[in-house]
């Protein structure tokens, strides 16, 4: 009874934080887009891209941390483990100007944790859907920093093998995330529509559980 009550309180608190973060993302995006609509002076020597639709995709590594302070996917209330594996992402959105973009990201990660003796083997499939608002800060002709805030949902579909005793569990998480990376354009002859990036993200999943990812990305701007 107490476990269910605590789990409900955790979910209520998480929902509150996610709704607050979603409002921040939407309000920030609306404010930045209104600023972006105003013409900005030409800054020679800065990396600039056309406004419009963009496609951002890549691959890298992801991870999931189950801590002892959060409701577990499986199998004990104080079970702690860490799983890691390949991760793939695809994002479609709109870039308002050189500085601001808003996009929807889908990501999939396949994560493994090989337990030693008396520990549980973990196999996780983690699809994710996120709404991101990014601020892009040009630092030169070919390089820009990118800071983002995102909200959305993650789904953990797991197989847990505890000494031959196999359990299949699934759990959904409301997610608040932040990301940071470097975006660069090279060589210059590719024009202003193609960029590459290295990015890392940290997700807060149901209070104390969390996930992370690091990706190499290809970004195409100015889609028709």
HELIX and SHEET records of a PDB file:
HELIX    1   1 UNK A    2  UNK A   36  1                                  35    
HELIX    2   2 UNK A  188  UNK A  190  5                                   3    
SHEET    1   A 9 UNK A  52  UNK A  66  0                                        
SHEET    2   A 9 UNK A  81  UNK A  95 -1                                        
SHEET    3   A 9 UNK A 100  UNK A 113 -1                                        
SHEET    4   A 9 UNK A 121  UNK A 138 -1                                        
SHEET    5   A 9 UNK A 143  UNK A 162 -1                                        
SHEET    6   A 9 UNK A 165  UNK A 184 -1                                        
SHEET    7   A 9 UNK A 194  UNK A 205 -1                                        
SHEET    8   A 9 UNK A 209  UNK A 223 -1                                        
SHEET    9   A 9 UNK A  52  UNK A  66 -1                                        
END                                                                             
